[in-house]
Amino acid sequence: MPTLNLPGVHLYYEVHGTGPVLLLIPGGPTDAGIFAGLAAALANRYTVVLYDPRGNSRSFLDGPPEDQRMDVHGDDAASLLAALGDKPAYVLGSSGGAQIGLNLAVRYPARVRILVAHEPPCLELLPDAAEQRAFIEAVYEAYRTDGIGPAMQKFEAGAGVGGRPQRNEGALPPPEMQTALGRIMGNLDFFLAHGLRPLGRYVPDVAALRAGPVRVVVGVGEATQGQLAHRSAAALAERLGTVPVTFPGDHGGYVAQPTAFAQKLHDVLWDNRQ
């Protein structure tokens, strides 16, 4: 698979299908593999571009790991789109990937036609932002003192994720799923040490998004009511003066229900085309 050599990283990416470019940005410790089922369901309508964000899985850093910077992530996404063509692309970012998408839309608006920001953790927009900031710091301290397992347990409990898995309608073949999950588990150390706090602290430029040319659609999961990412996504939509769009499944609904999620995404992009 190809890589794009950028300052400090060899960025791994994949291209599937034909049609207008649709960039999928994964969040947190995940990588392109979580979108395999979704990409397969969309490849007959879009040129679907997947990538591993810098420091995750196959996007190897040139130097030692450092705290993630949203502007650098936005630069990476813009550089990848520029390498693929001149026309503005459709973009779906999920979770921390939605934060990257918001940065991309503000700083490189000519690269983005429509951004679907699926449950971005815009914690600083919540009325209890100070409490959520303390929660993120507590997770980080648990990582430093007790390790990955206890830190992830605290994170999942506070974010309201985990628990019973969704019904799976054929997302990823078991071998591919196991391989992707293995890579993701290997990214947890980097995520907790260098990604969790920058992603949670990032405040999207709402004024620029409202005034800019990029149409931003905020997505929430139908099964995530009350969860932290759902709340923060709703807070972002309120600041933008829009109504969140409900997508199938939970925070990772595209994994367990890729066909239904793909159809909803296509409908949203069609309804918001310019």
PENOR-V583086 format. One record per pair of residues at least 12 apart in sequence whose ideal C-beta (glycine too) atoms are under 7 Angstrom apart, sorted by sequence separation. I is the first residue (numbers start at 1). GAP is how many residues later the second one is. D is the distance in whole Angstrom. If there is no record, write none. Layout:
BEGIN
i=[I | I]
gap=[GAP | GAP]
d=[D | D]
END
This chain:
BEGIN
i=[139 | 142 | 248 | 249 | 1 | 91 | 220 | 248 | 24 | 101 | 219 | 220 | 247 | 24 | 35 | 102 | 139 | 218 | 101 | 138 | 139 | 248 | 247 | 14 | 32 | 102 | 218 | 32 | 98 | 139 | 218 | 22 | 32 | 53 | 98 | 31 | 91 | 98 | 99 | 54 | 88 | 89 | 98 | 99 | 218 | 229 | 16 | 77 | 88 | 89 | 90 | 135 | 245 | 22 | 24 | 88 | 89 | 90 | 91 | 92 | 93 | 94 | 95 | 216 | 218 | 220 | 222 | 227 | 17 | 22 | 24 | 31 | 88 | 91 | 93 | 94 | 95 | 96 | 219 | 222 | 17 | 19 | 20 | 21 | 22 | 23 | 24 | 31 | 74 | 78 | 92 | 95 | 218 | 219 | 220 | 221 | 222 | 223 | 224 | 16 | 17 | 19 | 20 | 22 | 26 | 29 | 73 | 77 | 218 | 220 | 222 | 223 | 224 | 19 | 21 | 217 | 219 | 221 | 17 | 18 | 51 | 70 | 74 | 221 | 17 | 70 | 73 | 74 | 78 | 81 | 210 | 221 | 17 | 49 | 209 | 210 | 15 | 16 | 71 | 204 | 221 | 70 | 74 | 78 | 206 | 15 | 74 | 206 | 49 | 13 | 14 | 152 | 13 | 13 | 12 | 11 | 12 | 148 | 148 | 151 | 11 | 148 | 9 | 12 | 12 | 11 | 10 | 143 | 9 | 10 | 143 | 9 | 217 | 9 | 25 | 140 | 8 | 9 | 8 | 23 | 8 | 217 | 140 | 139 | 140 | 215 | 23 | 215 | 136 | 136 | 21 | 21 | 136 | 11 | 23 | 25 | 160 | 161 | 13 | 22 | 25 | 27 | 28 | 160 | 21 | 22 | 23 | 24 | 25 | 26 | 27 | 28 | 159 | 160 | 11 | 21 | 27 | 159 | 6 | 20 | 22 | 27 | 158 | 159 | 26 | 27 | 25 | 6 | 4 | 25 | 4 | 25 | 123 | 124 | 121 | 4 | 121 | 124 | 122 | 166 | 166 | 171 | 171 | 169 | 171 | 168 | 169 | 167 | 161 | 166 | 169 | 166 | 106 | 96 | 106 | 115 | 117 | 99 | 119 | 114 | 115 | 116 | 117 | 118 | 119 | 102 | 106 | 112 | 117 | 119 | 96 | 99 | 106 | 109 | 114 | 116 | 105 | 109 | 109 | 119 | 126 | 106 | 126 | 102 | 105 | 121 | 125 | 121 | 105 | 123 | 126 | 119 | 122 | 125 | 105 | 119 | 121 | 125 | 120 | 120 | 122 | 119 | 122 | 125 | 120 | 65 | 57 | 68 | 67 | 68 | 66 | 70 | 65 | 69 | 118 | 57 | 68 | 56 | 67 | 70 | 119 | 37 | 95 | 37 | 55 | 36 | 36 | 34 | 33 | 116 | 33 | 31 | 116 | 31 | 30 | 29 | 114 | 95 | 29 | 114 | 29 | 94 | 113 | 29 | 28 | 28 | 92 | 90 | 38 | 41 | 34 | 37 | 41 | 35 | 38 | 42 | 34 | 37 | 41 | 45 | 38 | 38]
gap=[12 | 12 | 12 | 12 | 13 | 13 | 13 | 13 | 14 | 14 | 14 | 14 | 14 | 15 | 15 | 15 | 15 | 15 | 16 | 16 | 16 | 16 | 17 | 18 | 18 | 18 | 18 | 19 | 19 | 19 | 19 | 20 | 20 | 20 | 20 | 21 | 21 | 21 | 21 | 22 | 22 | 22 | 22 | 22 | 22 | 22 | 23 | 23 | 23 | 23 | 23 | 23 | 23 | 24 | 24 | 24 | 24 | 24 | 24 | 24 | 24 | 24 | 24 | 24 | 24 | 24 | 24 | 24 | 25 | 25 | 25 | 25 | 25 | 25 | 25 | 25 | 25 | 25 | 25 | 25 | 26 | 26 | 26 | 26 | 26 | 26 | 26 | 26 | 26 | 26 | 26 | 26 | 26 | 26 | 26 | 26 | 26 | 26 | 26 | 27 | 27 | 27 | 27 | 27 | 27 | 27 | 27 | 27 | 27 | 27 | 27 | 27 | 27 | 28 | 28 | 28 | 28 | 28 | 29 | 29 | 29 | 29 | 29 | 29 | 30 | 30 | 30 | 30 | 30 | 30 | 30 | 30 | 31 | 31 | 31 | 31 | 32 | 32 | 32 | 32 | 32 | 33 | 33 | 33 | 33 | 34 | 34 | 34 | 35 | 36 | 36 | 36 | 37 | 38 | 39 | 40 | 40 | 40 | 41 | 41 | 43 | 44 | 45 | 46 | 47 | 48 | 49 | 49 | 50 | 50 | 50 | 51 | 51 | 52 | 52 | 52 | 53 | 53 | 54 | 54 | 55 | 55 | 56 | 57 | 57 | 57 | 58 | 59 | 60 | 61 | 63 | 64 | 64 | 65 | 66 | 66 | 66 | 66 | 67 | 67 | 67 | 67 | 67 | 67 | 68 | 68 | 68 | 68 | 68 | 68 | 68 | 68 | 68 | 68 | 69 | 69 | 69 | 69 | 70 | 70 | 70 | 70 | 70 | 70 | 71 | 71 | 72 | 73 | 75 | 75 | 76 | 76 | 77 | 77 | 78 | 79 | 79 | 79 | 82 | 83 | 84 | 84 | 85 | 87 | 87 | 88 | 88 | 89 | 90 | 90 | 90 | 91 | 98 | 99 | 99 | 99 | 99 | 100 | 100 | 101 | 101 | 101 | 101 | 101 | 101 | 102 | 102 | 102 | 102 | 102 | 103 | 103 | 103 | 103 | 103 | 103 | 104 | 104 | 105 | 105 | 105 | 106 | 106 | 107 | 107 | 107 | 107 | 108 | 109 | 109 | 109 | 110 | 110 | 110 | 111 | 111 | 111 | 111 | 112 | 113 | 113 | 114 | 114 | 114 | 116 | 125 | 126 | 126 | 127 | 127 | 128 | 128 | 129 | 129 | 129 | 130 | 130 | 131 | 131 | 132 | 132 | 134 | 134 | 135 | 135 | 136 | 140 | 146 | 147 | 149 | 150 | 152 | 152 | 153 | 154 | 155 | 155 | 156 | 158 | 158 | 159 | 160 | 161 | 162 | 163 | 167 | 173 | 179 | 216 | 217 | 218 | 218 | 218 | 219 | 220 | 220 | 221 | 221 | 221 | 221 | 223 | 224]
d=[5 | 5 | 4 | 7 | 6 | 7 | 5 | 5 | 7 | 5 | 7 | 7 | 6 | 7 | 5 | 6 | 5 | 5 | 6 | 6 | 5 | 6 | 5 | 6 | 4 | 6 | 5 | 6 | 4 | 7 | 4 | 6 | 5 | 6 | 6 | 4 | 5 | 7 | 5 | 6 | 6 | 7 | 3 | 7 | 7 | 6 | 5 | 6 | 6 | 6 | 6 | 5 | 6 | 4 | 7 | 6 | 6 | 5 | 5 | 5 | 6 | 4 | 6 | 6 | 6 | 5 | 5 | 7 | 7 | 7 | 7 | 5 | 4 | 7 | 7 | 7 | 7 | 7 | 7 | 7 | 3 | 5 | 6 | 5 | 5 | 5 | 5 | 4 | 6 | 6 | 6 | 6 | 5 | 5 | 6 | 6 | 6 | 6 | 5 | 5 | 6 | 5 | 7 | 7 | 7 | 7 | 4 | 5 | 7 | 7 | 7 | 4 | 6 | 6 | 6 | 6 | 5 | 6 | 6 | 6 | 6 | 6 | 4 | 5 | 5 | 7 | 7 | 5 | 4 | 5 | 6 | 6 | 5 | 7 | 6 | 7 | 6 | 5 | 7 | 7 | 5 | 5 | 5 | 5 | 5 | 6 | 7 | 6 | 6 | 6 | 5 | 7 | 6 | 4 | 6 | 6 | 5 | 5 | 6 | 5 | 6 | 6 | 4 | 4 | 5 | 5 | 7 | 4 | 6 | 5 | 7 | 7 | 6 | 6 | 6 | 7 | 6 | 6 | 5 | 7 | 6 | 6 | 6 | 6 | 6 | 5 | 6 | 7 | 6 | 6 | 6 | 6 | 4 | 6 | 5 | 7 | 6 | 6 | 6 | 7 | 7 | 5 | 6 | 4 | 4 | 4 | 5 | 5 | 4 | 7 | 3 | 5 | 6 | 6 | 6 | 7 | 3 | 4 | 6 | 6 | 7 | 4 | 7 | 7 | 5 | 7 | 3 | 6 | 7 | 5 | 6 | 6 | 5 | 7 | 6 | 6 | 6 | 5 | 6 | 6 | 6 | 5 | 6 | 7 | 5 | 5 | 5 | 7 | 6 | 4 | 6 | 7 | 7 | 7 | 5 | 6 | 6 | 6 | 7 | 5 | 5 | 5 | 5 | 4 | 6 | 4 | 5 | 5 | 7 | 6 | 4 | 5 | 6 | 5 | 7 | 6 | 6 | 5 | 5 | 7 | 6 | 7 | 6 | 7 | 7 | 7 | 6 | 5 | 4 | 6 | 5 | 4 | 4 | 4 | 6 | 6 | 5 | 6 | 7 | 6 | 6 | 5 | 5 | 6 | 6 | 6 | 4 | 6 | 5 | 5 | 6 | 7 | 5 | 7 | 6 | 6 | 5 | 5 | 6 | 5 | 6 | 4 | 6 | 5 | 5 | 5 | 6 | 6 | 3 | 6 | 6 | 6 | 6 | 7 | 5 | 5 | 6 | 7 | 4 | 5 | 5 | 7 | 7 | 4 | 6 | 7 | 6 | 5 | 4 | 5 | 7 | 7 | 5 | 7 | 5 | 5 | 6 | 3 | 4 | 6 | 6 | 6]
END
